[in-house]
Amino acid sequence: MFTDNSYLLDDESINFDGDEDEEEYIKPPRLIAIIGDEDTCAGFVLAGIGEVDDLEIPNYFIADSKTDDYLLEKAFDAFTHRDDIGIVLITREASEKISNKVKNYKSVDPAVLVIPGHNGPYEIDLPQKVQIIEDRRKQGSRRGSTASNTSVKTTQSHQSISASRRSSIHSIKSLK
């Protein structure tokens, strides 16, 4: 086939300049907006994502328990309608105050992500059917059904794996 590597130098097969007919699919970089408590916003701003546009409008909105719901909705709408924002981060506490607005937001551009605030992580509510399955699984393990047998088999397989690791480590040491 190719014995002299001439196929690597074929300039006709590689187009470095790009055709004029090609469309550019890469969009310019976009900002991350934050709606949340002062600690969360300060952390993200200190991490380097704080920006102020030409009209001196920042990409963050500090909200506390006293912040009016109308102002939160206004900030949410402003961030979701800005062309220079690709992701809107909103803390759980702020999203609960405007829950209808966040739940009814259907667009993926910009993406809206609910994050934990300064109060720490939060548990995600499982859908009702998933919760029913989890409850049945727990009840089955209490009765000694197949769920408990599965966990025993898993434990036995982990023990055999750890034993094989010990023997392989020993054989490696003995070869040195």
Buried (B, 14 or more C-beta within 10 A) or exposed (E): EEEEEEEEEEEEEEEEEEEEEEEEEEEEEBBBBBBBBEEBBBBBBEEEBBBEEEEEEBBBBBBEEEBEBEEBBEBBEBBBEBEEBBBBBBBBBBBEBBEEBBEEBEEEEBBBEBBEBBEEEBEEEEEEEEEEEEEEEEEEBEEEEEBEEEEEEEEEEEEEEEEEEEEEEEEEEEEE
